Amino acid sequence: MLKRYQVLLSDWQEEYIRFLAEKYDLSFSEVIRILIVLEAIMMTGHFYPEYKPSMSMKELVAKLKKMARPDRNEEDLHKLISAGYFEARKAIEYRMNKEKKETKQK
C-alpha cells in the first residue's frame, strides 16, 4: 500500500531524480522509492556485513545499467524493481530486528 507524503528536496536532489526518471522512463515517485530501496540494501550491508542480499550491489548496478538502454525489456525492468523491493524489505527487517535485539541487551 502506498501512502502520500510531502518531501522537501534541495534543487540538486530534484534535478538528479528528474534525470533518473527521464533516463529510465519512470515516475518521479518511483525513482524516489527505488533510491530508498538501494539505500536500504546498501546500508544494511555496511552496518551488518554478515547480511548477504540475494543480489549483490555490483550485480544490481550491472542490471540497472542494462535497463537504461533504449532497447530494454519493460517486463525485465519491472521484475528488477520488484526484486529490489523484496530485497530491501528483507534488509530492513533484518536491520530492525538486529537493532531491537541490541537495544534489549543494553
Secondary structure, 3 states (H helix, E strand, C coil): CCCCCCCCCCHHHHHHHHHHHHHHCCCHHHHHHHHHHHHHHHHHHHHCCCCCCCCCHHHHHHHHHHHCCCCCCHHHHHHHHHHHHHHHHHHHHHHHHHHHHHHHHC
